[in-house]
Each structure stands twice: as structure tokens, then as C-alpha cells.
Amino acid sequence: METNLLDNIILKYQNPSGKVLSILEEVQEKQGYLSRESLIYISKNIKVPLTQIYSIATFYSFFNLKPVGTNIISVCMGTACHVKGAAEILNNLEYLLDVKEDEITSDGKFLLTTQDKNFSLNVARCFGCCSMAPVVRINEKIYGHMTINTLPKILKEYGWIKK
Ligand code: FES
């Protein structure tokens, strides 16, 4: 944790205790995730209870409390995607990336990161393009009508190598 970096972010705000969301967004942007140490430091320095900081950090799905891989893969598990086989896509991704579902984070979020830190895998609840179900998002790009046959080709675009 870089306290200088955190101080610089906090000092930007005249009333930092009312700007927790903005502060957390900026810290994640700079550090890639929100470490426990960072949250404790922010809590002490802006005088907002740690429980309140944690509830904000865990409420918004875009916050990560664990380090994440270079490429973030989110499998939509919303109703339309579920009906069209999202679970099979998720299982296949776990297999291809060699990650297992037993690494659920303490905040209940599901985030699996490959050993080489090139990919993180999680689930989401509807990207708003249900007609393309099942849908997977990699970073900011949406892939629709996914099948287990198209997964390897797409993963290769992001540096995945078959083992
Ligand atoms: S349910 Fe998957 S995009 Fe809407």
C-alpha cells in the first residue's frame, strides 16, 4: 500500500468523508483493486467507519477486493443467459483457464484469477443484451451467442495458450 498515493487522492477532496465512492474509484484505478490495508487507511484518514467503507466497496460489483488479472472475463448468469447455457460456458471457462470455484472472496464475490495473472473470471447479472444470450464480457468487449467451441478462439485473442 502506498500511503502517499492514498494521501494525494484524499487531499483532492475538500470534504472527503462525503466522497467515499469517488475516492474508492480512484484508488482502484491506480492500484487495480482495493486492499484491506488501503480501506483501513482511508477509513482512519477521512474519519468514516470501516464498516461503511466496506459496505460501499462490496455493494458495487465493479470494485475488487482482491488483485485481478490483466483481462477480466465476466459470464452473464442472468435469466436469458442462464436458459441458453451460461452455466456450461462458465464451467468450460473454469476448465480452460484451470481455475476452480472454491476461491469465493470474503465479500461473497466470485473472482478466480489464473496463476499467470492474465485472466480473472467472475459472473455478472445481465449486460442488457439478452437477445445475444449467452453473453460473456472480456474487459469492455461483449461476446454474444457464445458456445464452448468459440471460447478457445476468443481466449487466444487475449493471450490464452492451450495446455
Ligand atoms: S441475461 Fe445475459 S445479457 Fe441479459
Boltz pocket constraint, residues with backbone or C-beta under 6 A from the ligand:
constraints:
  - pocket:
      binder: B
      contacts: [[A, 76], [A, 77], [A, 78], [A, 79], [A, 80], [A, 81], [A, 82], [A, 125], [A, 126], [A, 127], [A, 128], [A, 129], [A, 130], [A, 131], [A, 133], [A, 135]]
      max_distance: 6.0
